[in-house]
Amino acid sequence: MSGRVLLAAPRSFCAGVDRAIEIVEKLLDQHGPPIYVRHHIVHNDHVVRRLEELGAVFVDDEEEVPQGAICVLSAHGVAPAVRDNCERRGLRVVDAVCPLVSKVHAEARRYADSGHLVALVGHHDHVEVIGTKGERPDQIVVVESPEEAERLDTNGKPLAVISQTTLSLDDVASTVDVLESRFGDLRRPGADDICYATQNRQDAVKEIVSMGATLILVIGSPTSSNAQRLVEVARARGAEATLIDDENAIGDDLLDGHETVGLTAGASTPEELVQAVLARLADSGYDEREDVTVAREDVHFRLPREVAAR
């Protein structure tokens, strides 16, 4: 069968992911292994395995890091208690937290310290949300859905709203609408918390569905929130969609009945996986390719002083 591929752009690594990976690579180059990283540096199994092969050691808790060793904080951010514990244990902390996540942490502190109850719209079990809530645990409440928004009790406090960065404006809109209808005007950041990369990747999926793609392949790991959301966006627009880890997930049965396939990748997914999937699709007869670009990304975040000065 002959078919075509609509290739979404932007896709794959965002600036925060690029920065986090570069930090670990530079530390390995400068200090040699092992370099300890608290939690997976980004949510992609291929990236984690490659860095492990270079000498990175990923741990679930800073208590697992030997005293005095380098401990990299992953892109998703941590609660202040984690930083305090690292300091008590004499760890040399290197901050790979995405600056956009750090911005949300700052907003959480500012609203909580000015007497607001802070509604953090996001997923209870996501590491970014856990870290953000840890800024002011008693004054921040996680609200995951419109149903939870309906049950929220502010005890008379004014309400401020922030959100998990890996959710899009569409993802949070229904929950924020309920909060606004119940509590009136909400304090919210001057600029949206939503990560530009999250929004751009979702907009690209919407565009390729509108152009006739009936199957959307999203390359990413199951632990990647933004990749999972891309699947949901495609399905909400009426296309079939599936999350794939790499080119090995593609069999002819997956492609059956689809003349036009859309392809994208989560913000933690390396571009080389995209190229490998394109090659596999071409082998399966999908050798016509069209790039679909909805935005240009030229964001770059500076490296921390611990690695930039070398």
C-alpha positions as CSV (number, residue, x, y, z in Angstrom):
1,M,0.0,0.0,0.0
2,S,1.1,3.6,-0.7
3,G,0.4,6.2,1.9
4,R,1.6,9.5,3.2
5,V,2.9,10.8,6.6
6,L,2.0,14.2,8.0
7,L,5.0,15.1,10.3
8,A,4.2,17.5,13.1
9,A,6.4,20.4,14.0
10,P,7.3,21.3,16.6
11,R,8.0,17.9,18.1
12,S,10.5,16.1,20.3
13,F,12.9,17.9,22.7
14,C,11.9,21.2,24.2
15,A,14.4,23.7,25.6
16,G,13.9,22.4,29.2
17,V,14.6,18.8,28.2
18,D,17.6,19.9,26.1
19,R,19.0,21.8,29.0
20,A,18.5,18.9,31.5
21,I,20.2,16.3,29.3
22,E,23.1,18.7,28.5
23,I,23.7,19.2,32.2
24,V,24.1,15.5,32.9
25,E,26.3,15.0,29.9
26,K,28.6,17.9,30.8
27,L,28.9,16.7,34.4
28,L,29.8,13.3,33.2
29,D,32.4,14.8,30.9
30,Q,33.8,17.1,33.6
31,H,33.8,14.8,36.6
32,G,33.5,11.3,35.2
33,P,30.9,8.8,36.5
34,P,29.0,8.2,38.6
35,I,26.8,11.3,38.4
36,Y,23.7,10.8,40.5
37,V,20.3,12.0,39.3
38,R,17.2,12.2,41.6
39,H,14.4,10.6,39.5
40,H,14.6,10.2,35.8
41,I,16.1,13.3,34.3
42,V,13.2,13.4,31.8
43,H,10.4,11.0,31.1
44,N,11.9,8.9,28.3
45,D,13.3,5.4,28.7
46,H,15.6,5.7,25.7
47,V,17.2,8.9,27.1
48,V,17.6,7.4,30.6
49,R,19.2,4.2,29.3
50,R,21.7,6.1,27.1
51,L,22.7,8.3,30.1
52,E,23.0,5.2,32.3
53,E,25.4,3.7,29.8
54,L,27.5,6.9,30.1
55,G,27.6,6.6,33.9
56,A,24.6,8.4,35.2
57,V,22.9,6.7,38.2
58,F,19.2,7.4,38.7
59,V,17.8,7.1,42.2
60,D,14.3,7.5,43.6
61,D,15.5,9.4,46.7
62,E,18.4,11.6,47.6
63,E,19.1,9.3,50.6
64,E,20.5,6.9,48.0
65,V,23.2,9.3,47.0
66,P,26.6,9.0,48.8
67,Q,27.5,11.9,51.0
68,G,29.4,14.6,49.2
69,A,28.5,13.3,45.7
70,I,26.9,15.3,42.9
71,C,23.1,15.1,42.9
72,V,21.3,16.4,39.8
73,L,17.6,17.5,40.3
74,S,15.5,16.4,37.4
75,A,13.7,18.7,35.0
76,H,10.4,18.2,36.9
77,G,11.4,20.0,40.0
78,V,11.4,19.1,43.7
79,A,9.9,20.3,47.0
80,P,12.0,22.5,49.2
81,A,12.3,19.6,51.7
82,V,14.3,17.7,49.2
83,R,16.8,20.5,48.7
84,D,17.1,20.9,52.5
85,N,17.8,17.2,52.9
86,C,20.4,17.4,50.1
87,E,22.1,20.2,52.0
88,R,22.0,18.4,55.3
89,R,23.7,15.4,53.6
90,G,26.4,17.5,52.1
91,L,25.4,16.7,48.5
92,R,26.6,18.9,45.7
93,V,23.3,19.8,44.1
94,V,23.1,20.8,40.4
95,D,19.7,22.2,39.4
96,A,18.4,20.8,36.1
97,V,14.8,21.9,36.9
98,C,13.1,23.5,33.9
99,P,12.9,27.2,34.4
100,L,9.3,27.2,33.5
101,V,8.6,24.7,36.3
102,S,10.7,26.9,38.7
103,K,8.4,29.8,37.7
104,V,5.3,27.9,38.8
105,H,7.0,27.1,42.1
106,A,7.7,30.9,42.6
107,E,4.0,31.6,41.8
108,A,2.9,29.0,44.3
109,R,5.0,30.6,47.1
110,R,3.8,34.1,46.2
111,Y,0.1,33.3,46.3
112,A,0.3,31.1,49.4
113,D,2.3,33.7,51.3
114,S,-0.2,36.5,50.4
115,G,-3.0,34.5,52.1
116,H,-4.5,32.7,49.2
117,L,-5.5,29.0,48.9
118,V,-3.7,27.9,45.8
119,A,-5.5,25.5,43.4
120,L,-2.8,23.5,41.5
121,V,-4.5,22.1,38.4
122,G,-2.7,18.9,37.5
123,H,-2.3,15.2,38.2
124,H,-1.9,14.2,41.8
125,D,0.8,11.6,41.2
126,H,2.9,13.6,38.7
127,V,6.4,14.4,40.0
128,E,6.1,18.0,39.0
129,V,2.9,18.4,40.9
130,I,4.3,16.7,44.0
131,G,7.3,19.1,43.9
132,T,5.1,22.2,43.5
133,K,2.7,21.3,46.2
134,G,5.7,20.8,48.5
135,E,6.4,24.5,48.4
136,R,3.5,25.2,50.7
137,P,1.8,21.8,51.5
138,D,-0.9,23.3,53.8
139,Q,-1.9,26.1,51.4
140,I,-1.8,24.3,48.0
141,V,-4.5,21.8,47.0
142,V,-4.3,19.7,43.8
143,V,-7.4,19.8,41.6
144,E,-7.3,17.2,38.9
145,S,-10.8,17.5,37.3
146,P,-13.9,19.6,37.1
147,E,-15.5,17.1,39.6
148,E,-12.8,17.9,42.2
149,A,-13.2,21.6,41.5
150,E,-16.9,21.2,42.4
151,R,-16.0,19.7,45.7
152,L,-13.3,22.2,46.6
153,D,-13.8,24.1,49.9
154,T,-11.7,27.2,50.3
155,N,-12.8,27.9,53.9
156,G,-13.4,31.5,52.9
157,K,-9.9,32.1,51.6
158,P,-9.4,33.9,48.3
159,L,-8.4,31.5,45.5
160,A,-5.4,31.5,43.2
161,V,-4.9,29.1,40.3
162,I,-1.7,27.7,38.9
163,S,-1.2,24.6,36.7
164,Q,1.1,21.8,35.8
165,T,3.2,22.9,32.9
166,T,2.7,19.7,30.8
167,L,-1.0,20.3,30.5
168,S,-2.4,22.5,27.7
169,L,-4.9,25.3,27.9
170,D,-7.6,22.9,26.7
171,D,-6.6,20.4,29.4
172,V,-7.1,22.8,32.3
173,A,-10.0,25.0,30.8
174,S,-12.9,22.9,32.1
175,T,-11.5,22.7,35.6
176,V,-10.7,26.4,35.8
177,D,-14.1,27.2,34.4
178,V,-15.7,25.4,37.3
179,L,-13.5,27.2,39.8
180,E,-14.3,30.5,38.3
181,S,-18.1,29.8,38.3
182,R,-17.9,28.9,42.0
183,F,-15.5,31.5,43.3
184,G,-15.6,34.4,40.9
185,D,-12.5,36.1,39.8
186,L,-9.4,34.0,40.4
187,R,-5.9,35.2,41.0
188,R,-3.7,33.8,38.3
189,P,-0.3,34.5,36.9
190,G,0.1,37.4,34.5
191,A,1.4,34.9,31.9
192,D,0.0,31.4,31.5
193,D,1.9,28.6,33.3
194,I,1.4,26.4,30.3
195,C,4.7,25.4,28.7
196,Y,5.0,26.8,25.2
197,A,6.2,23.4,24.0
198,T,3.2,21.6,25.4
199,Q,0.8,24.0,23.6
200,N,2.7,23.9,20.3
201,R,2.9,20.1,20.2
202,Q,-0.8,19.8,20.8
203,D,-1.6,22.5,18.3
204,A,0.4,20.5,15.7
205,V,-1.6,17.4,16.4
206,K,-4.8,19.2,15.9
207,E,-3.6,20.5,12.6
208,I,-2.5,17.2,11.2
209,V,-5.8,15.6,12.2
210,S,-7.6,18.5,10.4
211,M,-5.5,17.7,7.3
212,G,-6.8,14.2,7.1
213,A,-4.6,11.9,9.2
214,T,-6.8,9.1,10.5
215,L,-4.1,7.6,12.7
216,I,-1.7,9.5,14.9
217,L,1.5,7.9,16.1
218,V,2.9,9.6,19.2
219,I,6.5,8.6,20.1
220,G,7.1,8.6,23.8
221,S,7.3,6.7,27.0
222,P,4.2,5.8,29.0
223,T,5.6,7.9,31.9
224,S,5.5,11.1,29.8
225,S,2.5,13.2,30.6
226,N,2.9,15.5,27.6
227,A,3.1,12.5,25.2
228,Q,0.0,10.9,26.8
229,R,-1.8,14.2,26.3
230,L,-0.9,14.2,22.6
231,V,-2.7,10.9,22.2
232,E,-5.8,12.2,24.0
233,V,-5.8,15.4,21.8
234,A,-5.8,13.3,18.6
235,R,-8.6,11.0,19.9
236,A,-10.7,14.0,20.9
237,R,-10.4,15.3,17.4
238,G,-11.7,12.0,16.0
239,A,-8.5,10.2,14.9
240,E,-7.2,6.9,16.1
241,A,-4.1,7.4,18.1
242,T,-1.5,5.3,19.9
243,L,1.6,5.8,22.0
244,I,4.7,4.0,20.7
245,D,8.1,3.6,22.2
246,D,10.0,3.4,19.0
247,E,9.9,2.0,15.4
248,N,9.7,-1.6,16.7
249,A,6.1,-1.0,17.8
250,I,5.0,-0.6,14.2
251,G,3.4,-3.6,12.5
252,D,1.3,-3.7,9.4
253,D,-1.8,-4.4,11.5
254,L,-1.3,-1.0,13.2
255,L,-1.4,0.8,9.9
256,D,-4.3,-1.2,8.3
257,G,-6.9,1.0,6.7
258,H,-5.0,4.3,7.1
259,E,-3.8,6.1,4.0
260,T,-2.7,9.1,5.9
261,V,-0.7,8.8,9.2
262,G,0.2,11.6,11.5
263,L,3.5,11.4,13.4
264,T,4.7,13.4,16.4
265,A,6.8,13.0,19.5
266,G,6.6,14.1,23.1
267,A,8.9,16.8,24.4
268,S,11.1,14.2,26.1
269,T,11.6,12.1,22.9
270,P,14.8,12.2,21.0
271,E,14.6,13.2,17.3
272,E,16.5,10.1,16.2
273,L,13.5,8.0,17.2
274,V,11.3,10.1,14.9
275,Q,13.7,9.5,12.0
276,A,13.7,5.7,12.8
277,V,10.0,5.6,12.8
278,L,9.8,7.5,9.5
279,A,12.2,5.0,8.0
280,R,10.0,2.1,9.2
281,L,6.9,3.8,7.8
282,A,8.6,4.3,4.5
283,D,9.5,0.6,4.4
284,S,5.8,-0.1,4.9
285,G,4.8,2.0,1.9
286,Y,4.3,5.4,3.6
287,D,7.0,7.1,1.5
288,E,5.2,10.4,0.9
289,R,6.0,12.9,3.6
290,E,4.7,16.4,4.4
291,D,6.0,18.6,7.2
292,V,3.2,20.4,9.1
293,T,4.6,23.4,11.0
294,V,2.4,25.4,13.4
295,A,5.1,27.3,15.3
296,R,8.9,28.0,15.3
297,E,10.7,27.4,18.6
298,D,13.9,29.3,19.3
299,V,13.9,29.1,23.1
300,H,17.1,28.4,24.9
301,F,17.7,28.2,28.6
302,R,21.1,29.0,30.1
303,L,23.0,26.3,31.9
304,P,23.6,26.5,35.7
305,R,26.9,28.0,36.8
306,E,28.2,24.6,38.0
307,V,28.5,23.4,34.4
308,A,28.5,26.7,32.3
309,A,31.7,28.0,33.8
310,R,33.8,25.1,32.7
